[in-house]
Amino acid sequence: MKYIHENPVRAGIVGKPEDYMCSRARNYAGFEGFIAVDYW
């Protein structure tokens, strides 16, 4: 999962994974994103 979250950073789109609006990394970092995440 970390590999997937780091892709926008490696591509130079954002500085941190949670800055990418279409990433679940935002939810895991405590921010609201476009994708709803259910925590089991």
C-alpha positions as CSV (number, residue, x, y, z in Angstrom):
1,M,0.0,0.0,0.0
2,K,2.9,2.4,0.7
3,Y,4.2,1.8,-2.8
4,I,0.8,2.9,-4.3
5,H,0.5,5.9,-2.0
6,E,4.1,7.0,-2.9
7,N,3.4,7.0,-6.7
8,P,2.2,10.6,-7.0
9,V,5.2,11.7,-4.9
10,R,7.6,9.9,-7.2
11,A,5.9,11.3,-10.2
12,G,6.4,14.9,-8.8
13,I,2.7,15.6,-8.6
14,V,2.7,16.3,-4.9
15,G,5.2,16.6,-2.0
16,K,3.5,14.1,0.4
17,P,1.1,11.2,-0.3
18,E,-1.7,12.8,1.7
19,D,-1.6,15.9,-0.6
20,Y,-2.9,13.9,-3.5
21,M,-6.7,14.5,-3.5
22,C,-7.6,11.1,-5.1
23,S,-5.6,9.0,-2.7
24,R,-6.7,7.0,0.3
25,A,-3.5,8.2,2.0
26,R,-5.5,11.3,2.8
27,N,-8.0,9.3,4.8
28,Y,-5.3,7.4,6.6
29,A,-3.6,10.7,7.5
30,G,-6.8,12.0,9.0
31,F,-7.9,14.2,6.1
32,E,-11.1,14.0,4.1
33,G,-10.7,12.8,0.5
34,F,-12.8,11.9,-2.5
35,I,-12.8,8.2,-1.7
36,A,-14.7,6.9,1.3
37,V,-12.7,4.4,3.4
38,D,-14.3,1.9,5.7
39,Y,-12.0,0.9,8.5
40,W,-12.7,-2.7,9.7
